[in-house]
Amino acid sequence: MTSTPPSPLELQVFGTPVAVVAGRETRLPLKRAIALLAYLGFDAGVVPRAHLATLLWPDADESQGRTRLRRLVYTIEEALGSPVLSADGDGLALDAGHVGIDALRFARFARRAVASAAFDEATLAEARQWIERARRPMLQGIAFGSGVFDDWLKAVSLEHEHLLARLLERLADALGQRGEFAAAVALAEGLVALDPYREPSHVLLMQLHARQGHSAGVEAAYTRCAELLRAEFGIPPGPQTERAYLRLTDDLKRLLSNRVERPAVRFAEGGAGAIAYTTLGAGEQALVVCPGFVGHIEIALEHPPFRECVEALADRFRVILFDRRGVGLSERLRATSTPAALAGDVAAILAHAGVPRAWIFGSSEGGLGAMRLAIDHPGHVEGLCLFGSLARGSAAPDYPWALPAPAYDVWLQRLVAAWGGPAGIETFAPSRVDDPAWRAWWARIVRHAASPGGLETILGGLRDADLRADLSRIAVPTLVMHRRGDRAVRFEAGEHLAKHIPGAAWQPLEGEDHFWWCGDSARVTEAILRFTAR
């Protein structure tokens, strides 16, 4: 952890938070003082005072909140002995040049490490140093009755856990290859503890036991995985886990050639944070899958129906999957999600991956970002494939094919209330609503993709989106697909797109599932392959 010189003020947020000033530990007297410094440090910009007052004192009126904020700033700077906050108009910011936060330094290191092809000695040593510290709860004990702050902390903690899990996995694998099995197994056990239902973690544990020739360890790891899934969801391990177990028990010596493939995750730096992506296939042309409002590329690829559809496309294309900012392995949003922001994510990924032009496959609200990219940056886009998409997020007098804004807000609150379980599966995949494996997988995606507050940020941007005036500017080949019984986005919304995008090919499909990989998914992949081959 010595790669970055220490700042005059170091805020340590792992475990019980402390401030270190000029090398000396200083405990701030108020929980809100730590909360304010941490919030401004993670935001990395100017935050309006009114927002900070609401964040820290949700029950106070604006005048009381602002007065308390002024006193808190004075208390912080008196305790630290120097000014660390700067005023900018009606906002406050942390002096980033003089303040460091351990969690942000960890995140920068972890992203570099998990994106590297292999751990060199320096990376291995730094990873070992970070692991114990980074496994402590973030801002432990900091709570003061603010739901807004609690939700923000939950979101940044979830993002941290995703990075920590990736680093644990890479470090355990690296230590296993070096023969340091005791340390590697301990890390794999930590990975299982982070998410007991993530099957690749159990597979890694089985592999580490197999490398040592411990068949009993392989058996114990598989049995624990099976019992956890059966007790929680009433399902057996997935086919990939089952195949790995059978191979390992049949022939331990052939472990390395039979390892379950895990996607190599890369991070593209966009203007507002890192975007996680992975690639499958090696075709000459690239196809970027622009996702809907929620996702997690690692968990998605553990789901056989989704992976089979992606692999069908990867027979021809270099398929790029990504987590939009705000969900999954990508950084959390600092502002409402918009089609332009999603288009910016795709542009950043293309630049990072060295792909000058690509086909863009946008499903659901991901289609809005795909269309925005084609409108603003047509040079990046070979063509568009849209599925279950729409031009406007909420209804208007001349656009009745979406929920009115008030009804949309009610639907969003119901979705948020059910978050953590298989929220909305009856709308998104009605043909699989009673399938335990689908429900378990979707619940895992939901838990790991975003916090309830993050979900509101993402879907708030969808409600306010409207691309109707710009559809005529789309000048790339476009395929529009929509299922007649789609319960999430009405069929007429797809017809509207096909009618108003110049030269668009219209492909109506049967079925009612909104997820493109659910139902008759072969018709979707076949239509894409056929259209892009013209």
N, C-alpha and C positions, 0 to 999 in steps of 0.2 A: 504493500500500500504506500510505497514511497515514490511512485512515478510522477505524482503531482505535488509541487511544493505546498506546504501548509499555508493557509490564509491567516491573517492576524486574528480573525475570529473564526473558529471552527465550531459549527453546530452539529453535535452528534445526536442523531434521532433514532438510532437502533437501540432498543431497550429503553431504560429510563433516560430521558434526554438531558443533556448538559451542554453548556457553552464553555468552550476552551478559549481563553483570551491570552495571547502571547505565551502559550504553553501551559497556562495555569487554569485548572478547572474552576468554573464559576457557575453556581446553581442560581438560576433566576427564580425570584420568589413567587411568581404567579404562573399558573398553567397557561393563561391566555398570552403571556409574554412568549413562551415557547411556541404556542400555536401560531401567533402572528409572524414570528421569524421564519418558522417552517413554511407556512403558507406562502409568504412572499418569496422565499428562496426557491420553492418548487415552481412558482408561477413565472419567475424570471422576467417580470415586466412591471409596469405601473398599474396598481390596483386602486380603483376608486375608494375613497374613504367611506362612502355610504355602504358599499358592499362589505368592507371590512367590519364596519360597525354592526351590520346585520349578522355577519358570520360569527362574531365574538359575543354579541349580546342580542340574541334574536328576540327577546321579550321587551327590549327597551325601544322607545321611540327614537327617531333619527337624531334629534337634538341631544338626548341623553347618551346615545351611542357614540356620537362624535366627541362629546366631552370626555367620556371614558377612554376613548381611543387616544386623545391627546395626553391624558394622564398616563396611559400605558406606555406610550412612546417615551415619555419623560422617564418613567420608571426603568425601562429597558436600558436607555442610554446612560442613566445614572449607575445602574448595576454593572454595566460593561465598561464604563469609564471612557467611552468614546462614541461619537455618532456613527451608527451603522445603517440608519434609515434616511432616505432622501425624499423630500417633498417635490412633487411635479404637478403643479396646478392643484387640482382637488384630489390627487392620488398620492399613494405612498409606494416606494420601491425599496428593495434591499440593495445595498451597495455591493454588487456582485464582485467587484474587484478586491474587496476586503473581507468577504464572508464566504466560507466554504461549508458545504453540507455533506456529511459522509455518505448518505444514501445516493446523492447525485454523483459523487465520485465512483461509488460502486456501480451505478448504472452505466456510466461511461466505460468502465473497465469490462463489465460483464458483456455488454454488446460487442465490444471488440473481440473478447475471448470466444464467445459462442459462434461468432462469424468466421473465426480463423479455421484453417484447414486442419491444424494440429496444434497442440499446446507445446510451446518451447519451454525451456527451463524457467525463464523469467515469468512467463504467464502462469505456469504451474505453481511457482512459489507465491505469486501474488494472489492467485485463486485460493490457495490454502489459507493465506492470511485473512482473506475476506470472509470465508465461509462461516466461521463460528460467530463472528460479529453480525453478519447480515441475516442470520437466522433468528435473531431476536425480534420480537414484535416492534413495529415502528411506532414511535411516540407513545411508548407504554405508559399508561396512567393518565394520559392527557384527554380529559373529557370534562365538559362543563355545561351539558344540557343544550348543546347546539346541534340540531339535526343536520344543518348545512355543513358544519365542520366535520361531523361524524361521517357523513356521506363522502366528503372529499377525502378524508383519511382512509376510508374503506377503498376508494378508487385507487389512490396511490399505493396502498398496501397490496392490492390485487396485482397492479402492474409490477410491483417489486417481486411478488411471489412468482410471477411468470418468469422473470429474468433469473431469479434465484434457482428455480427448477431447472431451467436450461443449463445454468452453470453447474449445478450439482450433477446433472446427467453427463455433461462433457467431462467434468473432473473425475467422476467415478469411473467412466470408461477409460480415461487416460491413466488413472492409477492402476486399473485392472490390467491394462496392457503392459505396465511396468512391473507387474507382479506384486504390487502393494495391495493385496486382496483384503486385508482386515480394514484398512482405511476406505477402500472402494466400497465394500459391503456396507460399512457404516453410513457412507454418503447415500447409497442407494436406499437404505432404510429411511434416511431422512427424506428422500424424494417420495417414497411411499407415504410417509407421514403427512407431507404437504397435501397430497391428493390420493387417498386410499383407493379411489376408483379408476385411476389412470392406468390402464393395462400395460402400456410400454414400460412403466416404472417396475412393475412386477417382472416383466420379461428381462429387463436389465439385471435385476437381482438374480433371476434364474441363470442368466448367462455368466455372471460372476461366479456363482457356485459351480457351474459346469466347467469353467476354465481351471478350477482347482480340482476337478474330478469328483466333486461332492454331489453324488446323485441324490442323497437324502436332502441336501439343501435345495436342489432344484425342485424336488417333490414338495417340500415344505412351502417354498415360495409360491408354487402353482396352487397348492391347496388353500393357502391363505387368500390368494386372489379370488379363487372360485367361491369360497365361503363369504367373502365380503360382498361380491356381486349378487350372490343368491340372497343374502340377508337383506340387502338394501333394495334391490330391484327385482328379485325373483328370476334372474337370468344367469346363464352360464358365461364363462369367458368367451370373447369373440373368436372368430376363426383364426385370426393371425396369432393370437396368444396360444390357442390350442395347437396349432401347427408347430409353433416354436417349442412348446413343451414336449411334444412327441419327438421332434427331431433331436432335442437335447438329451432326452432320456434314451433314445435309440443309439445315438453315437455322439458322445461328448467331444471326441477328438475333432469332429467336423463342425464345431461351433461357429468359427469365424465365417465360414462360407454359408452358414444358414441363419445369420442374424436377421432379425426383423428390421426391415428398412425404416429408418426414421428420416423425415425430411431435414435437409440442411437449411437452416433459417438464416437469412441475411437481413441486414437493416439498412434501408436507404434513408438518408437524412433529408427530410423535407424542410420547408421554411418554418414549420411549427412543431417539429419533433420527428422522432424516428418511426419509420414504417417497416414492419416485419413482412418479409415475403419469402417464398420458396419456389423452386421450379421443378417440373417433371417433364421428361421427354427431351429430345434433342433435335427437333425438326428445324428446318431452315427458317420457317416463319414462327413468330411468337403470337400467342393468344393470352391476353390478360383477362382473368376472370374477376370482374368488378362485383364485389359481394353486396348483399343487402345490409340491413341495419345491424346485424350481429353475426359474429363468427369467431373462429379460433383455428388457424390453419393446421396445427398439430392434431387437435381433437377431431377436426373435420376429416382428416385423412385416416384416422383410426376407424372410421365408419365405412364398412365395405361398400354399401350402395353409392356413397359419394365418391370414394376412391375409384371404383370401377368406371364411373362416368368420366372422371378426370383422366384416367388411363386410356379410355377410348379416344379422347381428344389428343392425348399425348402421343398416340401412334403417328400423328402427322405434325403436331405442333410442339414447340417448346412452351409448355403451359406455365404461366406465372400466376400463383395464388398469393393473396396478401390479406392482412388484417388492416382494415381502414383505421386511421387514427381515431382513438377512443375505445377500441375493442381489442380483445385478444392479446397478442404479444406486442402490439404497437403502443406508442405513447398515448397517454390520456389527453383528451381535448381541453383546451383552455378557452374555447369559444364554441358557439353553436355550429354543428356540422352543416355544410352547404354542398350543393353539387360542385361548385367551384373548388372547394377544399378537397373533395374526393378526386376531382380531376387533377388537382395538384399532387395528390398522393401518387396517382398513376404516372404522371410525368416524372416525378422524382424516382420512382422505381425503374422506369425505362432508362433514365439517365444512369442510374447506379448499375443496372444490369448490362449496359452497353447495347441497348436495343433501340435503333433509330425509329422504327415503325412497327406497329403491331395491330392485330385484330383485337378488338375490345368486346368482350362478352359481358353485358350488364344485365343482372337479374334484379327484379324488384326495384327498390329505390337506388340500387347500384346502377341501373340504367340511366338515371339522371346525371350521375357523374360521368358515365361513358359518353352521353350525348354532349355534355358540357365540354369535354375534352375535344370531341370532334368539331364542335362549333368554334372554340377558341384556338385550338392547336391542330388543325386538320393534317398538318405535316407529320404528326406522330401516329396517325390512325390510317391503317389499311382499309378498315371497314368496321361496321358495328353489327353485333348480334344482340338483340334485346329480347328478354323473356320476362313476362309478367310485370312489365314496367308501365310507367305512366308519365304524363307531362306536367302534372300539377299535383301537389300533395293533399290539398283539401278542395272541397267543392266551391264552385262559383256559379253565378246564374247561367253562364254559357258552358259550364263544365260540371255536369251533375254526377259524374262517375267516380266521385270520391266522397269521403265523409265530410260534412260541414265542420268547420273548425271547432265549435263547441263539442260536437259528438266525437271528433278526433281526440280531444283532450280527455274526455271520459274514457274512451277506449285505451288511451295511453296509461291513465291512472290504474285501470284494471290490469293491464299488462304488468305494470310496475309492482302492483300488489301481489301478483303471482310469481314474481321473479325469484329464481332459485330452484323452482321445479320446472316441469316441461311446459313453460308458459306459452300459451297461444298455439299449441300443437294442433288443436282442433280446427284452427283457421289455416295454418301453414301447411299441414300434412294430414288432412282429415282421413285419408285412406289408411293411415298408420296410427290413428289416435289410440287404438287399443293394443298396439304392439309394444310389449315391455322393453325390448331392445331399443327401439326407436325412442321411446319415452326416456329411457335412461341416458341414451347418448345426447338427446336434445337438452335434458336437464343439466348434463355436464357442460355442454357448450354455454348454456345460459349462465351457470354459476361462474364460469371462468372468463366469459367474454367481456362483461361490463358490470359496473355497479348500477343500482336503480337510478341514481342521479346521472350517471353517464348515459344510460338509456334515454332519459328525458332530453339530454342535450342533443343526442343524435337524432331522435325522432322529432324533436322540436324543429330541427332544420328541415326535415321532410315535409312537415305540415305547411311550412311557409314557402316551399319551393314552387316555382312556376317557370317552365321553359317554353310555354306555348308560342310566345312571340318570336323565339329563335329557331323553332323547328325547321323553318324554310331555309335556314342557313346551313343545314347539314348537307354536305356535298360529297359524302363518301358512301360506298355501297352499304345498304342497311337491310338487315333481316329482322322482322318483327314477329315474335311468337307469343301466343297467349292461349291459355286453356279456357274453354268456354265456361266452366264452372268455378273458376278461381274465386276463392272466398275472401282473399286479402286485397286483391286489386281487380276490379271488375273488367270483364271481357271487353266492354265498350272503350275502356281506356286504351287497350291495345289497338283496337280498330282506329281510334283517333290518331294514335301515333303513325300507323301505317298510311293513313289518309293525308297527313300533314307533313311527313318527311318526304322530300322529293325522291321519286323513283324507288321507294321502299318496297321490298318484297314482303307480302303478308302471308303468314303461316298459322292459321287457327288450328288448335289442337284440342283433343277431347280430354276430359278429366277435370278434377277440382282441386288438385294439390298446387300450392303456390311454390313449394320448393321444386326447382327444376330437376333435381336428381331423384325425386320421388314420383311414384306412379309410372307412367309409360315414358321413362327417361330416355329410352333408346330413340324414340322419335325426335327428341330434342337434340341429342348428339348427332344423329344422322342428318338432321336439317342443317346444323352448323357445318358439318363436314361437306355436305353437298353444296351449300351456298358459298363457302370459302374456296371451293375448288373451281368455281366458274372463271 
